[in-house]
């Protein structure tokens, strides 16, 4: 999941990856051992239509578990817009269901 966002040109990408089997497990291994200098990455998406959330005064985001990662780049954009007085959003509510705090 891409979680990075910044205004203007983006020079790098922040990824939030839940290692499972195969490719994501290999990424974890290489990252833990400092072997990721120029990894090959394959992206898919975005899918569907995109909505400019900064046009709304209040935004509600609902996620469970790892699904929170999908909201992180939008949260960064909304907070930037608020601080720079570029958007209309004044209230953000995040409901995040997790199994345990550990």
FENWOHU-V365023 format. One record per residue. N is the residue number from 1. D_FIRST is the distance of its C-alpha to the first C-alpha in Angstrom with 1 decimal. Layout:
N|D_FIRST ; N|D_FIRST
This chain:
1|0.0 ; 2|3.8 ; 3|6.2 ; 4|9.3 ; 5|12.2 ; 6|15.8 ; 7|18.9 ; 8|20.2 ; 9|19.1 ; 10|16.0 ; 11|17.0 ; 12|13.9 ; 13|10.1 ; 14|8.5 ; 15|5.5 ; 16|5.2 ; 17|6.3 ; 18|8.9 ; 19|11.7 ; 20|13.8 ; 21|16.1 ; 22|16.4 ; 23|13.9 ; 24|11.6 ; 25|14.9 ; 26|16.2 ; 27|13.5 ; 28|14.3 ; 29|18.0 ; 30|18.0 ; 31|16.1 ; 32|18.6 ; 33|21.4 ; 34|20.7 ; 35|20.5 ; 36|17.5 ; 37|19.2 ; 38|18.1 ; 39|15.6 ; 40|15.2 ; 41|11.7 ; 42|11.4 ; 43|9.3 ; 44|10.0 ; 45|10.4 ; 46|10.7 ; 47|12.9 ; 48|15.8 ; 49|17.3 ; 50|16.0 ; 51|18.1 ; 52|19.1 ; 53|19.0 ; 54|21.1 ; 55|24.0 ; 56|24.4 ; 57|26.2 ; 58|24.5 ; 59|20.9 ; 60|20.0 ; 61|16.4 ; 62|16.4 ; 63|13.9 ; 64|14.5 ; 65|13.3 ; 66|9.6 ; 67|9.2 ; 68|9.8 ; 69|6.4 ; 70|6.5 ; 71|9.7 ; 72|9.4 ; 73|9.6 ; 74|12.2 ; 75|14.0 ; 76|14.4 ; 77|15.8 ; 78|18.1 ; 79|19.4 ; 80|20.1 ; 81|21.9 ; 82|23.9 ; 83|25.0 ; 84|25.9 ; 85|27.5 ; 86|25.7 ; 87|24.5 ; 88|26.3 ; 89|24.0 ; 90|25.9 ; 91|24.5 ; 92|21.1 ; 93|21.0 ; 94|18.1 ; 95|18.8 ; 96|16.7 ; 97|18.2 ; 98|18.0 ; 99|20.3 ; 100|21.8 ; 101|21.6 ; 102|21.6
